[in-house]
Amino acid sequence: MTKREKAAGWVYGILIGATLLFIWGHSLTPASQSQAESDKVKWLLSLVLGDGAVTAFLLENIRKVAHFGEFALLGGELALAGRRLRLPRAWLYGLGVAAVDEVLQLFAPGRAPMVADVLLDYSGYLCGFGLIALLAAGLARLCRKVKK
């Protein structure tokens, strides 16, 4: 392994660690604090996006959209870092992180874990992972064509 690959591994490790801290840290916040954060984001989105069907959907489902997005980010980070990460292990990793995320809510006042949220988080993870993997495969194919 070259120095560059080692450095990239450290960078990905730090990014993934920061994302995990963000996800799990928010799962440990009390329901009232979490709702206040969601309300602030709703207010900002309504200012930026104005009225419309997309805005109404986002405002109504802000917490679900946020969870999906957080896990999509994590999946994308792992896909980028994943040369050494085998696919079944990557899938299990995402499911494990989603399960831990929900279990942590047992320790936050007013919060409760839900199986549906594990599935939502995991689907976000798979979408992020899959998108980056598809983009990387397409880029590799393009590079091979350019070399020929």
C-alpha positions in Angstrom: 0.0 0.0 0.0 1.4 3.4 -1.0 1.5 6.5 1.2 -1.2 8.0 -0.9 -3.5 5.1 -0.3 -2.8 5.1 3.4 -3.6 8.8 3.6 -6.8 8.3 1.6 -7.7 5.6 4.1 -7.2 8.0 7.0 -9.3 10.7 5.3 -12.2 8.2 4.6 -12.0 6.9 8.1 -12.3 10.4 9.6 -15.2 11.3 7.3 -17.0 8.0 8.1 -16.3 8.5 11.8 -17.7 12.1 11.7 -20.8 10.9 9.9 -21.4 8.2 12.4 -20.9 10.6 15.3 -23.4 13.0 13.7 -26.0 10.2 13.0 -25.7 8.5 16.4 -25.4 11.8 18.3 -28.7 13.0 16.9 -30.3 9.7 17.9 -29.3 10.4 21.5 -31.0 13.9 21.6 -34.2 14.1 23.5 -37.4 14.3 21.4 -38.1 17.9 22.3 -34.6 19.1 21.2 -34.8 17.0 18.0 -38.2 18.5 17.2 -36.8 22.0 17.7 -34.0 21.3 15.3 -36.5 19.9 12.7 -38.7 23.0 13.1 -35.7 25.3 12.4 -34.9 23.3 9.2 -38.5 23.4 8.2 -38.5 27.2 8.6 -35.3 27.6 6.6 -36.6 25.3 3.8 -39.8 27.1 3.5 -37.9 30.4 3.1 -35.6 29.0 0.5 -38.0 26.8 -1.5 -41.2 28.8 -1.1 -44.5 27.1 -1.7 -45.1 24.1 -3.8 -45.6 20.3 -3.8 -41.9 19.5 -3.2 -41.7 21.9 -0.3 -44.9 20.5 1.3 -43.5 17.0 1.0 -40.2 17.9 2.5 -41.8 19.8 5.4 -44.2 17.0 6.2 -41.4 14.3 6.0 -38.4 16.3 7.1 -37.1 13.8 9.7 -37.5 10.8 7.3 -35.8 12.7 4.5 -33.0 13.7 6.9 -32.4 10.1 8.0 -32.4 8.9 4.4 -29.9 11.6 3.4 -27.6 10.9 6.4 -27.5 7.2 5.6 -27.1 7.9 1.8 -24.0 10.0 2.7 -22.6 7.2 4.9 -23.2 4.6 2.1 -21.5 6.9 -0.4 -18.5 7.4 1.8 -18.2 3.6 2.3 -18.5 3.0 -1.4 -15.6 5.5 -2.0 -13.5 3.9 0.7 -14.5 0.4 -0.2 -11.7 -1.2 -2.2 -11.0 -3.4 0.8 -14.6 -3.6 1.9 -16.3 -6.6 0.3 -19.9 -6.2 -0.8 -21.7 -8.5 1.8 -19.7 -6.9 4.6 -20.7 -3.4 3.3 -24.3 -4.4 3.3 -24.1 -5.8 6.8 -22.3 -2.7 8.0 -25.1 -0.4 6.8 -27.7 -2.6 8.4 -25.8 -2.7 11.6 -25.3 1.1 11.8 -29.1 1.5 11.1 -30.0 -0.9 13.9 -27.6 0.7 16.4 -29.0 4.1 15.4 -32.5 3.0 16.5 -31.4 1.2 19.6 -29.7 4.4 20.8 -33.1 6.0 20.8 -34.0 3.9 23.8 -31.7 6.1 25.8 -33.1 9.5 24.7 -36.2 10.9 26.5 -39.3 10.8 24.3 -37.7 8.7 21.6 -38.5 5.1 20.6 -36.9 2.8 18.1 -38.9 1.6 15.1 -38.2 -1.2 12.6 -39.6 1.0 9.8 -36.9 3.5 10.6 -34.2 0.8 10.4 -35.5 0.0 6.9 -35.6 3.6 5.9 -32.1 4.3 7.1 -30.8 1.1 5.4 -32.5 2.0 2.1 -30.8 5.4 2.2 -27.5 3.6 2.9 -28.0 1.3 -0.1 -29.0 4.1 -2.4 -25.9 6.1 -1.5 -23.6 3.1 -1.8 -25.2 2.0 -5.0 -25.1 5.5 -6.6 -21.4 5.9 -5.9 -20.6 2.4 -7.0 -22.4 2.9 -10.3 -20.7 6.3 -10.9 -17.3 4.7 -10.2 -18.0 1.8 -12.5 -19.1 4.2 -15.3 -16.0 6.3 -14.7 -13.7 3.2 -14.9 -15.4 2.1 -18.1 -14.9 5.6 -19.6 -11.3 5.6 -18.6 -10.7 2.2 -20.3 -12.3 3.5 -23.5 -10.1 6.6 -23.5 -7.0 4.5 -23.0 -7.8 2.4 -26.1 
